Amino acid sequence: MNLLDWFTLFSYIALNVDVVLQILQIYKTKSSKDLSLLGMIIRYAAIIIILMKFISLHDTPLILGQGLIALTFTVYFVLAAVYYRYRTKK
């Protein structure tokens, strides 16, 4: 991997910081009321489509970075959905 590949990978890691902070906020407040689940579904679909494209290109740094975002966003989405469902049952 060249220097640009490493910067790409580190950029993806940096992009995950916001999602991790959101996960911690949802967990701390036990609420997802300020989130749009429809918007999250659209973002999640886009993340998966982009990951599939990077896999087809066989570009390891992009696959690793997008895979990391997919994994982090999966946790974020599941946690938001759990608290959304919990909120609607009250």
N, C-alpha and C positions, 0 to 999 in steps of 0.2 A: 504494500500500500504506500502511495506517495503522500506528500504533505497535505495536498488538497483533500485526499481521502480521509486523513485523520481529522482535518478541520471540519469536514462534512459530518463525520461521526460525532465529534464534540458538539457541533451545532444541534444535532438531533437530541443529544443528551440535554443540552440547555433548553430546548423546546419542551422537554418533559418536565422541567422544574415547575412550570405553571400548572400542569395537570396534576402533579403530585401535591402541590399546595392546595388545589381545589379538592382533591381526595381527602386531605387532612381536614379541610374546612367542613366538608360534608360529614365526615366521621365525628368531628368535634361537636357540631351543632345538631347532628342527627336529623338533618333537613336538606331537602333538595328543592324547596319551593321556589327558589329564584332561578332555576334551570329550566330550559326548554327541552323536554325529552325528544320532540320532533327534530329540533336542531341538532341534538346529539346523535340521533339516528342518521341524519344526513351526513354529518361529519364522520361518523364511524364507517359508513358505506364508502365515502371518499378515501378514507385512510386505507381500507382494505383493497380498493381498486388500485390505488397508487402502489401498494405493496405488491400486488400481483404484477403490475407493470415492471417494477424493479426486479422482481424474480425472473421475469422473462428476459431482462437485459443482462442477468448474471453479474450485477454490480454489487459486490459484497458490502461496501460501506453503506450504500443506499438501502440494501436489504436489511442490514443490521439496524440502521437508524429508524427506518420505517417500521420494522418489526418491534422495536422498542416502543415506539409511539403506539402501535396497535395494542401491545400488551398493557401499557399504562392506561390507554384510553378504555380498554376493556374493563379494567378494574374500576375506573371512574364511572363508566356507564352502568355497570352492574350495581355499584353502590348507590348511584343516583336513582336507579329504577327501584331498588329495594326500599329506599326511603320515600319515594313517590308513592309506591304501593301502600306502604305503612301509613302515609298521610291520608290517602283516600279511603282507608278502612276506618278511620276515626269517626 
